[in-house]
Amino acid sequence: KIPRAEDVDLSVLARSTPGFSGADLANLVNEAALMAARNTQKFVSMRDFESSKDKVLMGAERRSLIITDEEKKITAFHEAGHALLAALVPHSDPLHKVTIIPRGMALGLTQQLPSEEKHNWSKEQLEARIAVCMGGRIAEETTFGQITTGAQNDIEQATEMARKMVCEWGMSNALGPLTYGKKEEAIFLGKEFNRHQDYSEATALKIDAEIKRIVTEQYERATRILTDNRASLVRVAEALLEYEVLDAPQLKQLMAGEPLAVKPAAPLAPAPPREARAGEDGRTSGILPPPVADPRPTS
């Protein structure tokens, strides 16, 4: 019943909303229709659906958030680091878009969309995700000579993936194809509350060393890629400062050294009246985890 514009690509929306219930999808469509109505449009465009999807997943835009020019520049380079690695690291999910418009608890976000539905992850794909997570912190450090709290969520994701690789998925050569630690869960809630240590202290030290090795190796790998592509990093960051939102084709143009063919249109949604200061929510930037199902066993 919603009149769609010709640029609406339902396959892209489907790839970015796995697991949505019928009510979730109805909410997404209604939000898109409201955004189009606010701007007196006769048809709902792809940009309306994208804004609606981001609002449902991450919260409304916070354009009234008070951000200094320095913080905005740091956020732009942080997200540019994520975006560049997402485009260059082998086995990484395709890049969808990157933005420095504050949403929810984040000052900026980088989004990747898998080309197909995944239920199993290879070791190379997990290592690629860890490398992409490290891109923001590396870009800050190499550009400004300092690190900020903006990489908190990235480090949490990377560490958790490395821990599961070692303790649950048997992806460590040093520790072998074994599971370490039994989960203590409440069945009626389906959540993990604690892990029972069923291994020795010597093995615990090996686990810690392996987790650190995996993350450190990918950190060094990401550093080499960003150092070799420094010019592209600067171009993407400067474009983000100017346009605030970039999609995959625009990022390819920038990485190829080409000027943007079309200036991205400004977001349509009006700014909320509330004002706040950056950092009050505890998180300043990050990378949105790919919208895919959790890895599941095959037997």
LINNORCOR-V328229 format. One record per helix or strand of 2 or more residues. SS is the DSSP state (@ for helix, = for strand). FROM is the first residue (numbers start at 0). LEN is the number of residues. If there is no record, write none. Layout:
BEGIN
ss->SS from->FROM len->LEN
ss->SS from->FROM len->LEN
END
This chain:
BEGIN
ss->@ from->9 len->6
ss->@ from->21 len->17
ss->@ from->45 len->13
ss->@ from->68 len->20
ss->= from->94 len->5
ss->= from->108 len->4
ss->@ from->122 len->22
ss->@ from->148 len->19
ss->= from->181 len->5
ss->= from->190 len->6
ss->@ from->200 len->28
ss->@ from->229 len->14
ss->= from->244 len->3
ss->@ from->247 len->8
ss->= from->285 len->3
END
